[in-house]
């Protein structure tokens, strides 16, 4: 299934305490599409995301 996602959905999934949201983003049954600027925004806020989620940089 093809799905278009915006920055809000991606940030929400990354920062959520719900593992279910993250599972959906990494589910291979879906093909996600998003504008390139979303990836720029994610990397712009990378340090905050790593700090808040306590995720390693390698896993990020």
C-alpha positions in Angstrom: 0.0 0.0 0.0 1.3 3.5 -0.8 1.0 6.1 1.9 1.9 9.8 1.9 3.2 11.1 5.3 4.1 14.5 6.4 6.6 15.7 9.0 4.1 15.7 11.8 3.4 12.1 11.4 7.0 11.1 11.3 8.0 13.2 14.3 5.0 12.0 16.2 6.0 8.4 15.5 9.6 8.9 16.4 8.8 10.7 19.7 5.9 8.6 20.7 6.1 6.2 23.6 3.9 3.9 21.5 5.9 1.2 19.8 2.9 0.5 17.5 3.4 3.8 15.7 7.0 3.0 15.0 6.1 -0.5 13.8 3.8 0.9 11.2 6.5 3.2 9.9 8.9 0.3 9.5 6.3 -2.2 8.1 7.5 -3.4 4.7 3.9 -3.9 3.6 3.6 -0.1 3.2 5.5 2.2 0.8 5.8 5.6 2.4 6.2 8.8 0.4 7.2 12.2 1.8 8.7 15.4 0.6 12.5 15.7 0.8 12.3 18.6 3.2 10.9 16.2 5.8 14.3 14.4 6.0 16.1 17.8 6.3 13.8 18.6 9.2 14.5 15.3 10.9 18.3 15.8 10.7 17.9 19.4 11.7 16.4 18.2 15.0 18.4 15.0 15.3 20.1 15.9 18.6 16.8 16.7 20.3 15.2 13.5 18.9 18.2 11.4 20.2 18.0 13.1 23.6 14.3 12.7 24.0 14.0 9.1 22.7 17.3 7.9 24.3 18.1 6.3 21.0 21.7 5.7 19.8 23.0 7.6 16.9 23.7 4.4 15.1 20.1 3.3 15.4 18.8 6.7 14.4 
